[in-house]
Each structure stands twice: as structure tokens, then as C-alpha cells.
Amino acid sequence: MAGMLQIKILILIEDGAQSPALLTGSTLSGQDLFTIMAIQKSTDFPNQVIAIIPAAGSGTRMGLTKAKQFMDLCGKPILAVTLSRFQECNLVDRIVVVVSQDDVDYCLREIVDRYQLSKVFKVVVGGRRRQDSVRKGIEAIEDSCRSVLIHDGARPLVTTGLIERVITAARRFRAVIAGLQVKETVKEIDSKGRVLRSIDRRGLWLIQTPQVFRWEDIYLAHQEAVKHGWEEATDDAFLIEKMGIPVKIIKGEDDNIKITTPKDLDMARILMSKKSA
């Protein structure tokens, strides 16, 4: 007998009252596997929010020999502080952590187990770029969920309040991201450093994480990115925009900084100490 072909069909319907679920069709003869998703009512779809925390960076810009996410922040590794925010948030059901291959065992032992982060159900190996790491995190979710929240592992000062606000907004909007309006004057320059024009800052925002998307949207967006070579993505919302999906911005937090340089780490320690005082 010829090999069995499992058919699933992808049907995307623009309807806020509906949400997709993965349905398995009949098995037929053949050798190829087609992936299919069908639209079901949201009551039939797993109403879970899964957080993906990419933390596979090398810490090169920090001038460190070990990854920045394992640096100490007021007595805890940066990544442990970040994960604790999602552990404490009642609207987050499960967590996937993405780290480099060399850090998997350390992360499980010194972060997940040591700090009793029970919502972490997978620690997976990341890729060369952040974009690759997020994709691997999404692919590690074997069972479809309603929403995927993506947050930088190096943003430990995020509050449960902001996490809850983006998740709550995602119940109304298809994609939600956090950000802050630009306060400084912005100018465009040429390759020689000469000003070309001043840009109206009223419509400009600095984007942060967390960002929340429908599972099927972000999964498909990352697959399309691989297929079409979309390599310029600096955040996941960029890929969603490429898919033609509207993105809603809500106000982020001034303290929700990303630790990229030694000065960032110093600032994070100051802010953390003030919050603990």
C-alpha cells in the first residue's frame, strides 16, 4: 500500500468573532504532507496565551564572555527576573524559553529549576538571529493556542501590568505591541551626515516588547519570512505588517528598557533598586 497522505487545509477568514483551529482531515494515499488549518469558533480553540522569551544572544555588544541574559541584576540573573514577571502574570498560561545550544542545560538548572518557574514547559535551542530564535520558539508549540506573546529576555523591568494590558488589548485587536511616542527631535540625514529633513515626530513611536499576536498569524508570518527571505525584521510586528495585518500600539513603559550595553545594565540596576526600596 502506498504511503498515507494526511491532508489539512489552511483557510484564513477575516472575522473578529472567529479563530482558527488545527483540524486533521482524512488520510489518503501518497507521500507528501500538506499542512491545513480551518477556521473554527473561538470556543473550539484553546484559549491559552503562550509567552515566547528569546534569550539566545551572545552578549557581544556588552563585551562579555558569557551571555548578557545570565548577568546579575540585583541578586538574580537577568533572564530569571524577566521570566518571573510572566510567572506572576495570571493571564499567561505557559512559557517557552529560547537560548543558545550551549546554554540549555544551564538555563534549565540555574534559571527554571532554581527559581521554580513552573510555567516554563520548554527550553529550546535558538538560531543565528533573533528572528530565527523566535521562529523556533513558535515551532516548539506543538499544540495550537489562541495567542502568542513575544518578549525580549533582556527586558527584565517589564511589569505584569503592561503584560496584562497587551494581552487584554489582543482580545479586541488582531496584533498588539507596546511602544512609546518619540520625545526628541528627529532628522533624516544622508550618507555624509548632512541633514536632509526634519521628521514630524507626532506619528513616530519607539517600539518595545511584549508583543501579542494570534498564533496562526505569527506562525504563518515566520514561515513566509523564511520562504521569501524577509531578513530585515527588527521585531516580529514587522513580519505581521508584511502580511498586511493591522497592528495596534498601546503605551509602553519608560522603565521597560532593553539591556544591550554595560550602561543599560547599570541603569537597570538603578531602576530595579528604586522599585525594591
C-alpha positions in Angstrom: 0.0 0.0 0.0 1.3 3.5 -0.9 2.2 5.9 2.0 -0.6 7.7 3.7 -1.2 11.4 3.0 -2.6 13.4 5.8 -4.4 16.5 4.4 -5.1 19.7 6.3 -6.3 22.9 4.7 -5.4 26.5 5.6 -8.4 28.8 5.4 -7.9 32.3 6.7 -11.1 34.3 7.3 -11.1 37.9 8.3 -13.6 37.7 11.1 -13.0 39.0 14.6 -15.5 36.5 16.0 -13.7 33.6 14.7 -10.3 32.0 15.4 -8.5 29.1 13.7 -8.0 25.6 15.0 -6.0 22.8 13.6 -8.1 20.1 12.1 -6.9 16.8 10.7 -8.6 15.6 7.6 -8.9 12.1 6.1 -5.9 10.1 5.3 -5.3 9.4 1.7 -2.6 7.6 -0.3 0.5 9.5 -1.2 3.8 10.5 0.2 3.6 14.3 0.8 2.2 16.0 3.9 0.2 19.2 3.5 -0.5 21.5 6.4 -4.0 22.6 6.8 -5.8 24.9 9.2 -9.5 25.6 9.3 -11.4 28.3 11.0 -13.5 27.3 14.0 -15.3 29.4 16.5 -13.1 30.7 19.3 -14.9 28.5 21.8 -13.4 25.5 20.0 -9.9 27.0 20.0 -7.5 26.5 23.0 -7.9 29.8 24.9 -4.3 29.9 26.1 -1.6 32.6 26.0 1.9 31.2 25.5 4.8 33.5 26.0 8.0 33.1 24.0 11.1 34.6 25.5 14.0 34.8 23.1 17.3 34.8 25.1 19.9 33.3 22.7 22.0 36.5 22.4 25.8 36.2 22.8 26.4 39.5 24.7 28.9 40.7 22.1 27.9 44.3 22.5 28.3 44.0 26.2 31.9 42.9 25.8 31.2 39.8 27.9 32.4 36.3 27.8 29.0 35.0 28.9 25.6 35.8 27.6 24.1 39.0 29.0 20.9 37.4 30.0 22.7 35.5 32.7 24.4 38.6 34.2 23.4 39.5 37.7 20.7 42.0 38.2 20.3 42.8 41.9 20.9 39.2 43.0 19.2 37.3 40.2 20.2 36.6 36.6 18.5 39.0 34.1 16.6 36.1 32.5 15.3 34.9 35.8 14.0 38.4 36.6 12.3 38.6 33.1 10.7 35.1 33.4 9.4 35.8 36.9 7.2 38.6 35.5 5.4 36.1 33.3 5.3 33.5 36.0 3.5 36.0 38.2 1.0 37.1 35.4 -2.3 35.3 35.7 -3.1 35.9 32.0 0.0 33.9 30.8 -0.5 30.2 30.7 2.8 28.7 29.6 6.3 29.9 28.7 8.8 28.8 26.0 12.4 30.0 26.6 14.8 30.1 23.6 18.5 30.0 24.4 21.7 29.1 22.6 22.6 25.4 22.4 25.4 25.8 25.0 23.1 27.3 27.5 20.2 24.9 27.5 21.3 22.8 30.5 22.4 25.9 32.4 19.1 27.6 31.8 17.1 24.5 33.0 19.2 24.0 36.1 20.1 27.6 37.2 17.1 29.5 36.0 14.0 27.4 35.6 14.6 24.9 38.4 16.4 27.1 40.8 13.7 29.9 40.7 10.8 27.4 40.4 9.4 28.8 37.1 6.7 26.2 36.7 5.1 27.8 33.7 8.2 27.2 31.6 7.4 24.0 29.7 10.1 24.1 27.1 13.6 25.4 26.7 14.6 25.2 23.1 17.7 25.9 21.0 17.7 29.3 19.2 19.1 30.3 15.8 21.6 32.7 14.4 19.4 35.7 14.6 16.6 36.8 17.0 14.2 36.2 14.1 15.3 32.6 13.8 15.1 32.1 17.6 11.5 33.4 17.7 10.5 31.1 14.8 12.0 28.1 16.6 10.1 29.0 19.7 6.8 29.2 17.8 7.5 25.9 16.1 8.1 24.3 19.5 4.5 24.9 20.4 3.1 21.6 19.4 -0.5 22.3 20.3 -2.0 25.5 18.8 -3.0 28.2 21.2 -5.1 31.4 20.9 -2.3 33.9 21.3 1.5 34.1 21.3 3.2 36.7 23.3 6.8 37.5 22.4 9.1 39.4 24.8 12.8 40.0 24.8 14.7 38.1 27.5 16.8 41.2 28.0 13.9 43.4 29.1 13.6 42.4 32.8 11.9 45.5 34.0 8.6 44.8 32.2 5.7 44.9 34.7 2.8 42.4 35.0 0.6 45.5 34.4 2.0 46.0 30.9 1.8 42.3 30.1 -1.8 42.2 31.1 -2.7 45.3 29.1 -1.2 43.9 25.8 -2.9 40.6 26.4 -6.3 42.2 27.2 -6.0 44.5 24.1 -5.2 41.4 21.9 -8.7 40.2 22.7 -10.0 43.1 20.6 -7.2 43.6 18.1 -5.5 41.0 15.9 -2.0 42.2 16.8 -0.9 44.4 19.7 2.5 45.9 20.5 3.8 48.2 23.2 5.7 51.4 22.5 6.5 55.0 23.5 6.0 58.2 21.5 9.2 59.8 20.3 10.1 62.8 22.5 13.2 64.1 20.8 13.5 66.0 17.5 14.1 63.5 14.7 16.1 64.3 11.5 16.9 62.3 8.4 20.5 62.5 7.2 22.4 61.4 4.1 25.4 59.1 3.9 27.7 62.1 4.7 25.9 63.1 7.8 24.1 66.1 6.3 20.5 66.8 7.3 18.0 66.1 4.6 14.9 67.0 6.5 13.2 67.1 9.9 10.6 64.5 10.5 7.3 65.1 12.2 7.7 63.1 15.5 3.9 63.1 16.3 3.4 59.9 14.4 6.7 58.2 15.5 6.9 55.6 18.2 9.7 53.6 19.8 8.7 50.0 19.9 9.1 47.7 22.8 8.0 44.2 23.8 5.8 42.4 24.8 4.0 42.0 21.5 1.0 39.7 21.2 -0.3 38.0 18.0 -2.8 35.4 17.0 -1.0 32.1 16.9 -1.9 31.3 13.3 -0.8 34.8 12.1 2.7 34.8 13.7 3.3 31.2 12.7 2.5 31.9 9.1 4.4 35.2 9.1 7.6 33.5 10.2 7.1 30.7 7.6 6.6 33.3 4.9 9.7 35.1 6.1 11.8 32.0 5.5 10.2 31.4 2.2 10.6 34.9 0.8 13.8 35.9 2.5 12.5 38.6 4.8 15.7 39.1 6.7 15.4 42.8 7.7 12.9 42.2 10.6 13.9 44.1 13.7 10.8 42.9 15.5 8.0 40.4 15.0 5.4 43.1 14.2 7.4 43.9 11.1 6.6 40.4 9.7 2.9 40.8 10.7 2.9 44.1 8.8 4.4 42.4 5.7 1.4 40.1 5.8 -1.0 43.1 5.6 -2.3 42.6 9.1 -3.2 45.8 11.1 -1.1 46.3 14.3 -2.4 48.2 17.3 0.1 50.1 19.5 -0.6 50.7 23.2 1.5 52.8 25.5 4.6 51.0 26.9 6.7 51.9 29.9 9.7 54.2 30.3 11.5 51.7 32.6 11.0 48.8 30.1 14.5 49.1 28.7 16.4 46.5 26.8 19.8 45.7 28.2 22.2 45.9 25.3 25.2 47.7 26.7 27.0 48.0 30.1 25.3 51.4 30.6 21.9 49.7 30.1 22.8 47.2 32.8 23.8 50.0 35.2 20.6 51.8 34.5 18.5 48.6 35.0 20.2 48.1 38.4 19.4 51.6 39.5 15.7 51.3 38.4 15.4 47.9 40.0 16.9 49.2 43.3 14.4 52.0 43.3 11.5 49.7 42.8 12.7 47.4 45.6 13.2 50.4 48.0 
